[in-house]
Amino acid sequence: MEKRINLKDGLLKQNMVFMSGMLLAPVIACCTSLGKSLAVCFVFSFVSFPSIILCRAIPRTIVYTIRVILYTIAAAIFYIPAAVLAEAIFGEQLIASAGVYLPVLITNALILSKTETRFYHETPGDMFKDVTGFIVGFDIACAVTGILREYLASGKIGGAEVPLLFEIPALETTFGGFLFVGIGAGLFRAIYNFRKNHAAKDDGEETLTEYAEDMGEFLVGRHRSEKEKIRIYRAAVKKTKNINELLDMEFLSNNDVLEALEAIIAEGQEILPEEKPAEDHSPEQTDDSAEDQPATEKISTEDENGNIS
């Protein structure tokens, strides 16, 4: 079954900041104003998009550890022109104030993780749309965070005065940013889950992708044994009825879960075990099975001396 790419995955359902909790350090430390937020968005987009396209072309026959190193090198190559352009556009002082948090974008999870678990399995056209959704989702989260923190901390947006009843200067600090992003993520998830549950009630049933994600979250949060991992895998497969659809599920990015699937395959077990027909214990079958059994009675023999054994 061909997977249909949904741009809402990167924008909403798997938003890298408010839903997945990825790349929080640059957002918390740097996104204190509109200007800094736009600088982070620019560098992130300039580095991530071409890096992912290049990394996808790296053969999977290469050892995973080596592939990750190559991913980082590719991102570092694109970071150099990104930093130069960012200084020309936003100013050297603003870029310098970001410190090490802009170079950290080289090792972002979109390049190192989702290239392996998601983008490799998509066609070039689908990958283009999917990557765009994730990048735009991150950029929007950065911009919104920077605008609100600047406004609430100083009563300004982009340096322009905007009337404000009270100011919260602490939001400019790293600790204030941590609290702000945490509260924002909580509100974002609450709204998303409310809309998802409301839509599920209207449709009458949970979608396959949502079911698999719920199972994955349940697995990662509570069950660690191999037996439980295999059980949850099989439950998800029974729901999807299609192994290709299961392999597209996002929760498979969890390494423990991947090892469970590899264990099933290595042992030669069926991913979706066939249901065994109920055994018929009718009298006729019992009689037939009894006739097929070899006789176990001892046969007496007499040797040359007349002894019976």
Backbone as CSV, one residue per row, in Angstrom:
resi,resn,N_x,N_y,N_z,CA_x,CA_y,CA_z,C_x,C_y,C_z
1,MET,0.847,-1.192,0.000,0.000,0.000,0.000,0.880,1.240,0.000
2,GLU,0.622,2.168,-0.861,1.413,3.382,-0.943,0.987,4.351,0.150
3,LYS,1.956,4.865,0.847,1.662,5.780,1.949,1.409,7.170,1.418
4,ARG,0.337,7.769,1.871,-0.006,9.125,1.460,0.625,10.123,2.427
5,ILE,1.445,11.030,1.872,2.145,11.997,2.706,1.177,13.085,3.164
6,ASN,1.183,13.344,4.452,0.316,14.369,5.023,1.198,15.476,5.593
7,LEU,1.079,16.681,5.055,1.901,17.797,5.521,1.628,18.147,6.981
8,LYS,0.466,17.735,7.497,0.150,18.023,8.892,1.036,17.231,9.849
9,ASP,1.716,16.188,9.362,2.612,15.429,10.238,3.694,16.339,10.797
10,GLY,4.411,17.032,9.920,5.482,17.902,10.374,4.995,19.195,10.993
11,LEU,3.860,19.688,10.504,3.340,20.957,11.008,2.700,20.811,12.381
12,LEU,1.922,19.748,12.569,1.142,19.619,13.794,1.454,18.335,14.561
13,LYS,1.085,17.206,13.975,1.110,15.947,14.718,2.500,15.592,15.233
14,GLN,3.538,15.890,14.469,4.899,15.585,14.897,5.761,16.846,14.893
15,ASN,5.156,17.959,15.246,5.911,19.211,15.309,7.150,19.016,16.168
16,MET,8.317,19.387,15.632,9.581,19.055,16.273,9.772,19.732,17.624
17,VAL,9.121,20.846,17.857,9.299,21.578,19.119,8.190,21.238,20.109
18,PHE,6.958,21.415,19.715,5.839,21.301,20.650,5.296,19.885,20.820
19,MET,5.586,18.990,19.874,5.087,17.617,19.982,6.206,16.612,20.226
20,SER,7.273,16.676,19.433,8.355,15.697,19.556,9.424,16.109,20.563
21,GLY,9.507,17.381,20.908,10.494,17.832,21.877,11.920,17.799,21.362
22,MET,12.096,17.943,20.042,13.432,17.940,19.457,13.946,19.373,19.292
23,LEU,15.264,19.514,19.313,15.911,20.808,19.099,15.397,21.886,20.058
24,LEU,15.205,21.507,21.298,14.706,22.473,22.273,15.775,23.476,22.682
25,ALA,17.044,23.051,22.713,18.107,23.941,23.188,18.221,25.226,22.363
26,PRO,18.273,25.164,21.015,18.334,26.419,20.254,17.095,27.283,20.435
27,VAL,15.931,26.656,20.557,14.687,27.420,20.715,14.661,28.118,22.064
28,ILE,15.037,27.401,23.116,14.997,27.973,24.461,16.055,29.062,24.635
29,ALA,17.262,28.814,24.119,18.372,29.740,24.353,18.385,30.921,23.396
30,CYS,17.972,30.696,22.133,18.137,31.738,21.104,16.853,32.488,20.764
31,CYS,15.729,31.829,20.836,14.481,32.461,20.369,13.913,33.388,21.432
32,THR,14.635,34.475,21.688,14.176,35.466,22.656,13.623,36.712,21.974
33,SER,13.755,36.791,20.665,13.226,37.930,19.913,12.913,37.483,18.500
34,LEU,12.204,38.315,17.770,11.847,37.976,16.393,13.092,37.839,15.523
35,GLY,14.065,38.742,15.695,15.264,38.694,14.875,16.064,37.417,15.084
36,LYS,16.273,37.031,16.343,17.019,35.807,16.622,16.264,34.573,16.138
37,SER,14.959,34.595,16.281,14.159,33.457,15.825,14.276,33.278,14.319
38,LEU,14.217,34.377,13.581,14.338,34.284,12.129,15.727,33.791,11.722
39,ALA,16.750,34.177,12.486,18.110,33.700,12.197,18.208,32.195,12.397
40,VAL,17.606,31.680,13.478,17.596,30.233,13.725,16.839,29.512,12.617
41,CYS,15.685,30.052,12.234,14.889,29.446,11.160,15.671,29.393,9.850
42,PHE,16.375,30.483,9.558,17.132,30.554,8.308,18.234,29.500,8.269
43,VAL,19.032,29.438,9.329,20.143,28.481,9.370,19.619,27.053,9.359
44,PHE,18.591,26.787,10.148,18.026,25.438,10.215,17.519,24.994,8.846
45,SER,16.769,25.841,8.170,16.208,25.483,6.867,17.297,25.320,5.819
46,PHE,18.261,26.238,5.826,19.338,26.215,4.831,20.197,24.965,4.987
47,VAL,20.400,24.519,6.231,21.242,23.351,6.482,20.465,22.047,6.296
48,SER,19.260,21.972,6.844,18.525,20.702,6.891,18.069,20.218,5.530
49,PHE,17.474,21.090,4.735,16.851,20.627,3.488,17.874,20.001,2.529
50,PRO,18.954,20.707,2.140,19.906,20.076,1.216,20.654,18.911,1.856
51,SER,20.874,18.974,3.183,21.587,17.877,3.848,20.799,16.581,3.779
52,ILE,19.482,16.667,4.000,18.650,15.471,3.961,18.619,14.881,2.556
53,ILE,18.535,15.732,1.551,18.549,15.245,0.159,19.860,14.528,-0.133
54,LEU,20.968,15.103,0.319,22.271,14.474,0.093,22.417,13.189,0.909
55,CYS,21.970,13.223,2.152,22.106,12.053,3.023,21.266,10.875,2.535
56,ARG,20.132,11.169,1.925,19.285,10.087,1.426,19.968,9.313,0.307
57,ALA,20.898,9.960,-0.387,21.607,9.301,-1.485,22.730,8.391,-0.987
58,ILE,23.064,8.462,0.303,24.113,7.603,0.851,23.586,6.173,0.937
59,PRO,24.279,5.187,0.375,23.782,3.799,0.370,23.598,3.261,1.783
60,ARG,22.546,2.508,1.975,22.285,1.921,3.282,23.156,0.704,3.532
61,THR,23.900,0.284,2.538,24.831,-0.829,2.738,26.006,-0.421,3.616
62,ILE,26.235,0.882,3.729,27.293,1.377,4.609,26.854,1.208,6.065
63,VAL,27.804,0.875,6.911,27.505,0.668,8.332,26.836,1.913,8.913
64,TYR,25.858,1.687,9.803,25.069,2.793,10.350,25.945,3.850,11.010
65,THR,26.943,3.423,11.777,27.816,4.392,12.462,28.517,5.302,11.458
66,ILE,28.990,4.725,10.366,29.660,5.517,9.339,28.661,6.451,8.658
67,ARG,27.440,5.974,8.446,26.417,6.815,7.804,26.134,8.050,8.641
68,VAL,26.025,7.892,9.947,25.754,9.037,10.821,26.887,10.054,10.742
69,ILE,28.115,9.580,10.686,29.259,10.493,10.552,29.173,11.247,9.227
70,LEU,28.788,10.544,8.164,28.653,11.192,6.861,27.520,12.215,6.869
71,TYR,26.428,11.913,7.590,25.325,12.870,7.712,25.821,14.169,8.357
72,THR,26.607,14.020,9.426,27.117,15.195,10.141,28.061,16.010,9.258
73,ILE,28.905,15.322,8.511,29.831,16.024,7.610,29.052,16.794,6.541
74,ALA,28.010,16.165,5.986,27.196,16.833,4.963,26.539,18.091,5.534
75,ALA,25.988,17.992,6.762,25.352,19.154,7.383,26.376,20.251,7.665
76,ALA,27.596,19.870,8.073,28.636,20.863,8.351,29.043,21.615,7.087
77,ILE,29.051,20.911,5.959,29.398,21.562,4.689,28.385,22.649,4.351
78,PHE,27.106,22.367,4.559,26.072,23.356,4.243,25.971,24.446,5.304
79,TYR,26.492,24.178,6.519,26.411,25.184,7.570,27.312,26.381,7.269
80,ILE,28.441,26.140,6.620,29.402,27.226,6.347,28.752,28.338,5.522
81,PRO,28.172,28.061,4.347,27.517,29.159,3.614,26.296,29.697,4.339
82,ALA,25.603,28.831,5.115,24.434,29.306,5.871,24.839,30.352,6.897
83,ALA,25.955,30.127,7.611,26.412,31.082,8.615,26.864,32.399,7.984
84,VAL,27.524,32.300,6.837,27.985,33.514,6.150,26.798,34.358,5.699
85,LEU,25.810,33.722,5.102,24.625,34.449,4.650,23.842,35.014,5.827
86,ALA,23.760,34.258,6.934,23.028,34.729,8.115,23.672,35.990,8.681
87,GLU,24.996,36.045,8.700,25.675,37.247,9.183,25.405,38.436,8.273
88,ALA,25.352,38.189,6.956,25.090,39.285,6.018,23.660,39.798,6.131
89,ILE,22.720,38.909,6.437,21.305,39.293,6.486,20.915,39.858,7.852
90,PHE,21.309,39.177,8.917,20.835,39.539,10.255,21.867,40.320,11.069
91,GLY,23.087,40.385,10.607,24.105,41.123,11.337,25.024,40.216,12.130
92,GLU,26.285,40.565,12.153,27.271,39.725,12.836,27.030,39.670,14.330
93,GLN,26.576,40.770,14.913,26.355,40.805,16.359,25.240,39.856,16.779
94,LEU,24.152,39.827,16.014,23.035,38.949,16.364,23.445,37.489,16.248
95,ILE,24.187,37.135,15.204,24.614,35.753,15.031,25.589,35.355,16.133
96,ALA,26.485,36.294,16.514,27.446,36.003,17.584,26.740,35.787,18.919
97,SER,25.613,36.489,19.130,24.880,36.346,20.391,24.221,34.974,20.536
98,ALA,24.056,34.283,19.403,23.451,32.945,19.456,24.430,31.912,20.001
99,GLY,25.720,32.238,19.984,26.725,31.339,20.551,26.823,30.022,19.803
100,VAL,26.902,28.929,20.578,27.098,27.600,19.985,25.790,26.970,19.512
101,TYR,24.681,27.647,19.751,23.398,27.019,19.469,23.063,26.955,17.977
102,LEU,23.680,27.803,17.179,23.498,27.674,15.732,24.300,26.511,15.165
103,PRO,25.575,26.328,15.532,26.291,25.145,15.056,25.661,23.832,15.519
104,VAL,24.951,23.858,16.656,24.284,22.638,17.147,23.270,22.123,16.133
105,LEU,22.734,23.011,15.296,21.740,22.612,14.301,22.294,21.607,13.291
106,ILE,23.618,21.472,13.232,24.228,20.493,12.329,23.813,19.080,12.713
107,THR,23.685,18.834,13.991,23.354,17.484,14.470,21.883,17.384,14.864
108,ASN,21.012,18.069,14.142,19.596,18.020,14.515,18.978,16.673,14.143
109,ALA,17.937,16.303,14.875,17.317,14.989,14.738,16.656,14.787,13.382
110,LEU,16.266,15.849,12.729,15.639,15.708,11.419,16.616,15.089,10.424
111,ILE,17.890,15.402,10.550,18.911,14.857,9.653,19.367,13.483,10.116
112,LEU,19.701,13.347,11.377,20.325,12.120,11.873,19.330,11.007,12.153
113,SER,18.105,11.351,12.518,17.138,10.331,12.916,16.087,10.059,11.839
114,LYS,15.366,11.090,11.439,14.255,10.866,10.532,14.710,10.505,9.116
115,THR,15.936,10.845,8.753,16.445,10.382,7.467,16.476,8.869,7.444
116,GLU,16.843,8.262,8.578,16.926,6.807,8.674,15.551,6.165,8.769
117,THR,14.715,6.679,9.643,13.453,6.013,9.956,12.291,6.396,9.048
118,ARG,12.416,7.498,8.330,11.261,7.986,7.572,11.589,8.297,6.120
119,PHE,12.537,9.175,5.881,12.765,9.695,4.530,13.349,8.655,3.579
120,TYR,14.109,7.693,4.110,14.664,6.640,3.268,13.569,5.810,2.601
121,HIS,12.422,5.710,3.253,11.356,4.837,2.777,10.380,5.544,1.839
122,GLU,10.649,6.802,1.521,9.732,7.575,0.686,10.321,7.803,-0.700
123,THR,9.457,8.029,-1.658,9.923,8.408,-2.988,10.493,9.828,-2.922
124,PRO,11.333,10.220,-3.883,11.896,11.580,-3.846,10.837,12.674,-3.765
125,GLY,9.735,12.516,-4.505,8.679,13.528,-4.465,8.010,13.610,-3.103
126,ASP,7.698,12.442,-2.523,7.079,12.431,-1.202,8.038,12.969,-0.142
127,MET,9.317,12.623,-0.281,10.303,13.110,0.681,10.394,14.636,0.640
128,PHE,10.350,15.199,-0.550,10.411,16.656,-0.703,9.271,17.314,0.074
129,LYS,8.056,16.817,-0.099,6.906,17.389,0.605,6.994,17.148,2.108
130,ASP,7.423,15.954,2.492,7.481,15.606,3.907,8.511,16.455,4.643
131,VAL,9.706,16.588,4.051,10.758,17.404,4.678,10.306,18.857,4.788
132,THR,9.641,19.344,3.753,9.146,20.723,3.786,8.185,20.939,4.952
133,GLY,7.307,19.974,5.183,6.361,20.082,6.289,7.054,20.167,7.635
134,PHE,8.071,19.327,7.843,8.789,19.336,9.122,9.570,20.633,9.316
135,ILE,10.212,21.109,8.256,11.004,22.344,8.376,10.096,23.540,8.644
136,VAL,8.989,23.636,7.913,8.057,24.751,8.124,7.455,24.682,9.531
137,GLY,7.156,23.471,10.004,6.625,23.326,11.356,7.598,23.820,12.411
138,PHE,8.883,23.499,12.240,9.892,23.986,13.186,10.034,25.501,13.099
139,ASP,10.058,26.030,11.877,10.219,27.478,11.701,9.067,28.252,12.335
140,ILE,7.852,27.758,12.164,6.695,28.436,12.765,6.793,28.414,14.288
141,ALA,7.193,27.263,14.849,7.333,27.165,16.306,8.388,28.136,16.816
142,CYS,9.508,28.256,16.091,10.572,29.200,16.490,10.077,30.642,16.431
143,ALA,9.434,30.992,15.325,8.983,32.371,15.144,7.955,32.763,16.196
144,VAL,6.995,31.886,16.445,5.959,32.180,17.444,6.586,32.327,18.828
145,THR,7.519,31.443,19.157,8.186,31.516,20.458,8.953,32.830,20.613
146,GLY,9.702,33.208,19.573,10.480,34.446,19.637,9.604,35.684,19.747
147,ILE,8.523,35.733,18.977,7.624,36.898,19.009,6.976,37.055,20.382
148,LEU,6.440,35.963,20.922,5.735,36.037,22.204,6.698,36.339,23.355
149,ARG,7.884,35.734,23.328,8.838,36.010,24.415,9.312,37.462,24.381
150,GLU,9.585,37.985,23.184,10.019,39.376,23.074,8.911,40.330,23.523
151,TYR,7.679,40.021,23.121,6.568,40.905,23.455,6.275,40.894,24.955
152,LEU,6.216,39.684,25.539,5.876,39.581,26.956,7.022,40.047,27.858
153,ALA,8.259,39.982,27.360,9.399,40.368,28.194,9.697,41.860,28.128
154,SER,9.461,42.489,26.963,9.861,43.891,26.817,8.793,44.783,26.197
155,GLY,7.656,44.217,25.783,6.618,45.015,25.157,6.986,45.454,23.748
156,LYS,7.836,44.671,23.082,8.243,44.992,21.719,8.091,43.771,20.821
157,ILE,7.944,44.027,19.521,7.950,42.969,18.512,8.848,43.440,17.375
158,GLY,9.970,42.782,17.198,10.916,43.196,16.183,11.509,44.557,16.457
159,GLY,11.592,44.936,17.731,12.143,46.236,18.101,11.116,47.346,18.153
160,ALA,9.913,47.107,17.647,8.859,48.138,17.641,8.035,48.040,18.925
161,GLU,7.742,49.205,19.500,6.962,49.255,20.736,5.513,48.822,20.469
162,VAL,5.016,47.928,21.344,3.624,47.466,21.272,3.053,47.579,22.685
163,PRO,1.891,48.223,22.853,1.334,48.415,24.204,1.168,47.090,24.936
164,LEU,1.568,47.097,26.204,1.477,45.897,27.038,1.206,46.321,28.472
165,LEU,0.250,45.670,29.131,-0.133,46.037,30.490,0.975,45.733,31.492
166,PHE,1.644,44.627,31.334,2.722,44.269,32.258,3.765,43.469,31.491
167,GLU,4.994,43.501,31.976,6.102,42.811,31.331,6.638,41.702,32.230
168,ILE,7.195,40.673,31.588,7.796,39.553,32.319,9.237,39.403,31.826
169,PRO,10.164,40.187,32.345,11.549,40.167,31.851,12.221,38.803,31.961
170,ALA,11.745,37.957,32.885,12.371,36.645,33.082,12.267,35.753,31.850
171,LEU,11.319,36.065,30.956,11.161,35.237,29.759,12.351,35.358,28.818
172,GLU,13.175,36.363,28.989,14.369,36.500,28.160,15.484,35.551,28.608
173,THR,15.386,35.029,29.814,16.410,34.125,30.326,16.173,32.707,29.816
174,THR,17.197,31.877,29.959,17.080,30.477,29.538,16.037,29.738,30.363
175,PHE,16.014,30.013,31.667,15.023,29.370,32.534,13.608,29.788,32.130
176,GLY,13.432,31.085,31.853,12.119,31.539,31.409,11.722,30.919,30.080
177,GLY,12.689,30.739,29.188,12.397,30.093,27.912,11.995,28.645,28.091
178,PHE,12.659,27.968,29.033,12.309,26.574,29.314,10.863,26.463,29.790
179,LEU,10.468,27.332,30.717,9.090,27.323,31.206,8.108,27.675,30.097
180,PHE,8.460,28.665,29.278,7.559,29.101,28.214,7.326,27.990,27.198
181,VAL,8.402,27.333,26.761,8.264,26.257,25.773,7.515,25.075,26.381
182,GLY,7.767,24.781,27.666,7.055,23.679,28.316,5.560,23.929,28.392
183,ILE,5.186,25.148,28.786,3.761,25.492,28.847,3.149,25.487,27.450
184,GLY,3.887,26.033,26.482,3.397,26.039,25.106,3.186,24.639,24.554
185,ALA,4.140,23.727,24.853,4.003,22.344,24.395,2.796,21.667,25.035
186,GLY,2.580,21.951,26.340,1.420,21.361,27.007,0.106,21.825,26.401
187,LEU,-0.007,23.121,26.136,-1.224,23.649,25.515,-1.404,23.115,24.097
188,PHE,-0.307,23.047,23.354,-0.363,22.557,21.978,-0.852,21.113,21.945
189,ARG,-0.303,20.282,22.817,-0.712,18.872,22.842,-2.147,18.716,23.314
190,ALA,-2.537,19.526,24.288,-3.914,19.424,24.791,-4.917,19.759,23.684
191,ILE,-4.645,20.807,22.931,-5.540,21.187,21.821,-5.550,20.112,20.739
192,TYR,-4.372,19.598,20.408,-4.291,18.584,19.355,-5.027,17.306,19.772
193,ASN,-4.813,16.843,21.008,-5.475,15.619,21.474,-6.982,15.800,21.552
194,PHE,-7.411,16.996,21.948,-8.845,17.255,22.005,-9.465,17.151,20.613
195,ARG,-8.806,17.754,19.632,-9.326,17.704,18.264,-9.267,16.284,17.705
196,LYS,-8.208,15.546,18.048,-8.084,14.174,17.556,-9.170,13.279,18.148
197,ASN,-9.399,13.407,19.459,-10.428,12.594,20.101,-11.814,12.958,19.578
198,HIS,-12.043,14.254,19.348,-13.332,14.688,18.819,-13.546,14.126,17.416
199,ALA,-12.491,14.138,16.598,-12.603,13.593,15.244,-12.804,12.088,15.275
200,ALA,-12.155,11.391,16.237,-12.307,9.943,16.333,-13.730,9.558,16.698
201,LYS,-14.357,10.355,17.574,-15.745,10.066,17.940,-16.675,10.259,16.747
202,ASP,-16.394,11.290,15.948,-17.223,11.528,14.765,-17.056,10.424,13.736
203,ASP,-15.823,9.909,13.580,-15.577,8.856,12.591,-16.024,7.494,13.088
204,GLY,-16.123,7.357,14.397,-16.578,6.088,14.933,-15.467,5.103,15.234
205,GLU,-14.246,5.338,14.770,-13.145,4.437,15.061,-11.814,5.176,14.946
206,GLU,-10.814,4.612,15.589,-9.485,5.200,15.584,-8.772,4.837,14.289
207,THR,-8.014,5.783,13.735,-7.293,5.491,12.501,-6.130,4.555,12.799
208,LEU,-5.641,3.888,11.754,-4.567,2.921,11.924,-3.292,3.578,12.439
209,THR,-2.960,4.733,11.887,-1.738,5.419,12.299,-1.824,5.847,13.758
210,GLU,-2.969,6.398,14.163,-3.146,6.819,15.552,-3.081,5.620,16.493
211,TYR,-3.646,4.481,16.044,-3.596,3.276,16.862,-2.148,2.835,17.083
212,ALA,-1.365,2.806,15.997,0.022,2.373,16.094,0.842,3.319,16.961
213,GLU,0.578,4.618,16.844,1.311,5.590,17.657,0.974,5.422,19.132
214,ASP,-0.309,5.192,19.423,-0.707,4.976,20.813,-0.040,3.728,21.376
215,MET,0.024,2.672,20.566,0.664,1.450,21.004,2.152,1.687,21.246
216,GLY,2.775,2.474,20.365,4.198,2.765,20.522,4.475,3.557,21.782
217,GLU,3.650,4.569,22.065,3.825,5.355,23.278,3.612,4.491,24.516
218,PHE,2.642,3.589,24.439,2.371,2.677,25.547,3.576,1.775,25.794
219,LEU,4.168,1.295,24.703,5.329,0.427,24.798,6.524,1.151,25.412
220,VAL,6.847,2.316,24.882,8.027,3.039,25.331,7.878,3.471,26.791
221,GLY,6.648,3.792,27.185,6.445,4.313,28.527,6.388,3.268,29.613
222,ARG,5.935,2.048,29.291,5.653,1.128,30.380,6.295,-0.253,30.238
223,HIS,6.358,-0.779,29.042,6.808,-2.151,28.884,8.182,-2.214,28.244
224,ARG,9.090,-2.961,28.881,10.456,-3.055,28.384,10.823,-4.480,27.979
225,SER,10.046,-5.475,28.371,10.426,-6.854,28.091,10.228,-7.184,26.619
226,GLU,11.024,-8.122,26.123,10.945,-8.528,24.719,9.570,-9.114,24.401
227,LYS,9.013,-9.853,25.351,7.710,-10.486,25.133,6.629,-9.438,24.893
228,GLU,6.647,-8.356,25.667,5.647,-7.311,25.514,5.825,-6.567,24.200
229,LYS,7.090,-6.355,23.788,7.337,-5.667,22.522,6.756,-6.464,21.355
230,ILE,7.001,-7.777,21.370,6.498,-8.620,20.288,4.974,-8.645,20.301
231,ARG,4.384,-8.700,21.487,2.921,-8.725,21.579,2.320,-7.457,20.983
232,ILE,2.910,-6.310,21.302,2.381,-5.046,20.802,2.589,-4.938,19.300
233,TYR,3.724,-5.448,18.823,3.952,-5.453,17.385,2.849,-6.227,16.670
234,ARG,2.570,-7.395,17.172,1.581,-8.248,16.504,0.181,-7.632,16.592
235,ALA,-0.080,-6.972,17.711,-1.378,-6.308,17.832,-1.514,-5.202,16.795
236,ALA,-0.422,-4.464,16.568,-0.459,-3.400,15.565,-0.619,-3.976,14.172
237,VAL,0.036,-5.118,13.909,-0.074,-5.729,12.580,-1.490,-6.228,12.344
238,LYS,-2.081,-6.823,13.347,-3.458,-7.298,13.189,-4.400,-6.146,12.873
239,LYS,-4.090,-4.974,13.435,-4.936,-3.814,13.181,-4.736,-3.302,11.760
240,THR,-3.472,-3.296,11.300,-3.206,-2.744,9.975,-3.526,-3.720,8.863
241,LYS,-3.349,-5.044,9.132,-3.567,-6.071,8.109,-2.603,-5.921,6.942
242,ASN,-1.533,-5.142,7.125,-0.611,-4.911,6.018,0.757,-4.570,6.605
243,ILE,1.752,-5.449,6.363,3.056,-5.253,6.972,3.717,-3.985,6.463
244,ASN,3.479,-3.604,5.198,4.069,-2.379,4.670,3.540,-1.157,5.404
245,GLU,2.269,-1.189,5.740,1.688,-0.065,6.481,2.274,0.016,7.882
246,LEU,2.550,-1.150,8.489,3.149,-1.158,9.826,4.544,-0.557,9.787
247,LEU,5.326,-0.904,8.763,6.704,-0.423,8.689,6.775,1.079,8.482
248,ASP,5.685,1.700,8.036,5.659,3.145,7.852,5.302,3.897,9.131
249,MET,4.932,3.162,10.184,4.502,3.823,11.409,5.670,4.541,12.068
250,GLU,5.411,5.739,12.548,6.487,6.577,13.063,7.078,6.045,14.358
251,PHE,6.297,5.285,15.151,6.841,4.850,16.427,7.938,3.819,16.250
252,LEU,8.149,3.331,15.024,9.220,2.378,14.784,10.593,3.032,14.892
253,SER,10.666,4.344,15.049,11.953,5.005,15.210,12.590,4.662,16.552
254,ASN,11.806,4.101,17.486,12.359,3.704,18.767,13.248,2.480,18.589
255,ASN,14.504,2.566,19.014,15.468,1.491,18.783,15.060,0.194,19.452
256,ASP,14.478,0.269,20.654,14.065,-0.943,21.347,12.987,-1.677,20.560
257,VAL,12.089,-0.916,19.959,11.015,-1.528,19.194,11.571,-2.164,17.929
258,LEU,12.511,-1.499,17.282,13.126,-2.052,16.080,13.817,-3.374,16.392
259,GLU,14.488,-3.449,17.539,15.157,-4.684,17.924,14.149,-5.806,18.135
260,ALA,12.959,-5.464,18.608,11.936,-6.488,18.792,11.517,-7.091,17.455
261,LEU,11.307,-6.241,16.465,10.927,-6.734,15.141,12.049,-7.577,14.545
262,GLU,13.306,-7.144,14.717,14.432,-7.918,14.204,14.511,-9.276,14.900
263,ALA,14.159,-9.315,16.176,14.189,-10.575,16.913,13.149,-11.546,16.369
264,ILE,11.983,-11.029,16.017,10.937,-11.885,15.456,11.403,-12.489,14.137
265,ILE,11.972,-11.639,13.274,12.408,-12.109,11.966,13.572,-13.085,12.105
266,ALA,14.518,-12.771,13.009,15.691,-13.623,13.187,15.308,-15.019,13.668
267,GLU,14.276,-15.098,14.478,13.841,-16.393,14.998,12.937,-17.137,14.020
268,GLY,12.655,-16.497,12.876,11.816,-17.152,11.892,10.355,-17.185,12.285
269,GLN,9.951,-16.329,13.213,8.560,-16.307,13.634,7.710,-15.525,12.639
270,GLU,6.447,-15.818,12.611,5.523,-15.088,11.759,5.206,-13.748,12.404
271,ILE,5.246,-12.665,11.596,4.876,-11.350,12.117,3.411,-11.358,12.533
272,LEU,2.589,-11.944,11.702,1.172,-12.087,12.028,0.869,-13.571,12.073
273,PRO,0.942,-14.204,13.238,0.775,-15.646,13.321,-0.610,-16.073,12.847
274,GLU,-0.609,-17.173,12.081,-1.885,-17.682,11.589,-2.665,-18.306,12.734
275,GLU,-3.961,-18.109,12.678,-4.816,-18.678,13.711,-4.965,-20.175,13.476
276,LYS,-4.679,-20.939,14.511,-4.796,-22.394,14.384,-6.253,-22.810,14.485
277,PRO,-6.697,-23.725,13.597,-8.086,-24.183,13.691,-8.319,-24.947,14.981
278,ALA,-9.506,-24.802,15.482,-9.848,-25.484,16.725,-9.799,-26.995,16.531
279,GLU,-9.213,-27.713,17.499,-9.094,-29.154,17.386,-10.433,-29.805,17.661
280,ASP,-10.729,-30.825,16.839,-11.986,-31.548,16.965,-11.740,-32.821,17.757
281,HIS,-12.320,-32.856,18.930,-12.129,-34.013,19.803,-13.331,-34.948,19.751
282,SER,-13.862,-35.189,18.558,-15.020,-36.064,18.414,-14.597,-37.506,18.651
283,PRO,-15.545,-38.393,18.997,-15.217,-39.805,19.272,-14.582,-40.483,18.068
284,GLU,-15.062,-40.139,16.823,-14.536,-40.788,15.637,-13.045,-40.513,15.487
285,GLN,-12.646,-39.232,15.705,-11.246,-38.852,15.570,-10.406,-39.566,16.628
286,THR,-10.954,-39.757,17.815,-10.242,-40.445,18.884,-9.989,-41.890,18.521
287,ASP,-11.010,-42.554,17.935,-10.857,-43.945,17.548,-9.808,-44.112,16.466
288,ASP,-9.831,-43.175,15.470,-8.870,-43.259,14.377,-7.451,-43.089,14.876
289,SER,-7.274,-42.128,15.781,-5.938,-41.889,16.304,-5.453,-43.065,17.115
290,ALA,-6.399,-43.766,17.762,-6.022,-44.937,18.551,-5.559,-46.073,17.655
291,GLU,-6.234,-46.229,16.477,-5.847,-47.292,15.572,-4.468,-47.057,14.971
292,ASP,-4.129,-45.746,14.769,-2.850,-45.436,14.153,-1.670,-45.662,15.082
293,GLN,-1.937,-45.734,16.389,-0.846,-45.894,17.325,-0.296,-47.316,17.263
294,PRO,1.022,-47.469,17.271,1.596,-48.815,17.217,1.331,-49.583,18.509
295,ALA,1.203,-50.890,18.368,0.943,-51.732,19.534,2.144,-51.744,20.442
296,THR,1.879,-51.715,21.734,2.963,-51.665,22.720,3.020,-52.929,23.578
297,GLU,2.193,-53.952,23.219,2.187,-55.162,24.030,3.476,-55.959,23.811
298,LYS,3.954,-56.595,24.848,5.126,-57.442,24.737,4.771,-58.785,24.121
299,ILE,5.611,-59.211,23.184,5.380,-60.497,22.527,6.337,-61.522,23.137
300,SER,5.785,-62.638,23.626,6.605,-63.661,24.272,7.310,-64.491,23.220
301,THR,8.579,-64.747,23.442,9.364,-65.567,22.517,10.021,-66.708,23.268
302,GLU,10.276,-67.777,22.590,10.879,-68.968,23.215,12.191,-69.258,22.515
303,ASP,13.262,-69.363,23.291,14.553,-69.630,22.689,14.769,-71.121,22.546
304,GLU,16.002,-71.500,22.142,16.285,-72.917,21.881,16.199,-73.773,23.127
305,ASN,16.494,-73.245,24.306,16.473,-73.980,25.560,15.100,-74.042,26.202
306,GLY,14.096,-73.427,25.550,12.758,-73.480,26.106,12.456,-72.388,27.079
307,ASN,13.374,-71.431,27.224,13.111,-70.338,28.143,12.236,-69.313,27.485
308,ILE,11.301,-68.826,28.217,10.358,-67.843,27.676,10.831,-66.456,28.118
309,SER,10.929,-65.538,27.161,11.350,-64.160,27.472,10.247,-63.215,27.106
